């Protein structure tokens, strides 16, 4: 099958799976699905990021939509994925797509599909697209050349950037930020967040510097994912220039990374905890939290402290946004840096999350490190380690058989409370703590996450799982 979706859309190596033919096939599958559902006349929206072939691929998809007689809007600028999700909601469309491979290495590109309200397409929708694509494979796909489509009005160029920026500004306490005169440095990681985030923060009278802002389809030779290794340059800038905060976003700006005023990398788990605590404690909101199975249980402790609930869902933001809609949750997020807040778009938004973090600093008058210490003094210590391993297909089959079929586990030295096999193998320990092993849905990696009350215990538990699976010395993260 040419088109197969993972947890974060369809992604493939450029020139291998990611080809013009497959982009057109996916667009044709969506077009046919929309026609069969009676959603074609509502139209379709396409946006793209800065990756190699992203703009061209957006045009290829638009040509297919025009060829199918479906009104098509194209955001004809390098656009953050949250902007595209917002635009699907803003224009009241049933479907839209972003050409992006998010945080994957530069040799990848892909497509994220969105449904009504700007939500990530769930597994039922993506499985249906795969079926349509399989049925259309090998058939001729009618197209209208892009320039002809624009000239005849079948393809309409739109720019919802101002509407998106205004939506974030309305959701954030700009007056509080203006009163503080914060010094902020942004690192778009050669991606697409600069225009939106810089505009928002300058409007709030922040002193804003930007690094790594130019377009570079190779992302400066780095993985466009904000983590402690890729944000060394941002860390140095914060320390050398006395910044209050350094903010990074991944390649398509739906994920967030932060360097605090002390030059420390703030793990996405801490960002989630800080924002949930801030919304409950300082803004007086009420409601649950939603996290995936590989995200900190500190959210559970915060929820319990305020008489709320934290829900666990499988990996894939579609599960988080779906559970938030079901429960009216305040916040939802994942340990890889994606989060959303009630009242904003129903998907990850690194730009809005960054703006809310700056509001939190301004409103409380406290640094991020001080606020996190306040949380842990109330809720206890939660320390996580994360590891990633490459594997052969034979190893993948062996590991899957061991964990998911035979259900074997190492001797952890800690009493096991229960084990879940939904979306991976997650072991919950008596008295708190957990370890999960799962195959990534966005890149060929086995991931192991472990959270315990100390970093030493977390590292030792992860090491035992690593040794049990025969992966010693192969951690790449």
C-alpha angles and dihedrals in degrees: 000000000000097000119052123160124215130192091291105037131278114324131172142158112278111255092014111061095347102073137139090255093054094045089053091046092053091048091049090050091052091046092053092046091052092050093049090050094047090243098114099097092055086069136224135260129213130189135170143200133221099278124123109280094005096121092041091049091051088054092048090053092046090052089056093049090050090048089054091051094248117140106244131197121197124198093220097203135069099278137190113245090238088058090054092048089049090050093054087055094040094053091041094237129163095220142015140159143211122210102222143113090210110207097354121121118281095260089068132079131169151151133266116201123210131196135202112321091025094278125151110262110257126228093269091057096044092047088053091051089051090053092049090048092051091051092050097044112122094016124116112260116212114228138182113214110253098241091046090050091052092046093050094043096245087116117042124196112221136177114200093168095112093048090050093048090048090052091056093045090053091051096050130069096245094173091060091051093047090056094059106051093215122193110228133178121199127206111190088179088231087303136115111278101090102090096047100038097041091049092051095048096043089050086055089054095249119154100242131194124179131206130184091019103141123094113267117164088200092053093231090300091295134111105261091232120110108236139132093276099046096045099060091113091051090048092054092048092052093051097042094048101036095241122178092220141356116215126196131181129196125247096288097028099242092114130059137213126184138199111197128219091272092056093254122141109242109216115229088243088063092047090054092048093047094051095045091049091046093051092049102036104033105024096037097231122156128212149084132289127230124207136166123249093265097053129098121284088214083093088061091052092049091048092050091049089059097039093256135122133244117209124207120214135172121275114281123082091239087072091051095049091045093052091046090055091048096049104027089238121186097224140006130189153138137235092249091072106267121125143150135197130219113269096029127082117314095246144054117307120177091180095057092041090053092049091050091050090054089049089052092054092047096046097046096036088221134115122249091250092053092049093049091051088053090055096048092047087060101035107027134243124311118181124183135193123194128199135180131199134189117220145184120244089254091054092047091054091047094049093046091050092049098047106026104030107027089028094215122166136187124249101268098183087232126091113257117228098187143328128228124200098188108122093347139340111302121180118199116200129215110262094019138303131094145197128209132191119193141152113249116248093208105044137015099271138117108223127204120192123182130180124188137152092269132034090233094056091046092051093047093049091049090048090055091052090047092051092045091055093047094245102122115154095007101101109130098186 
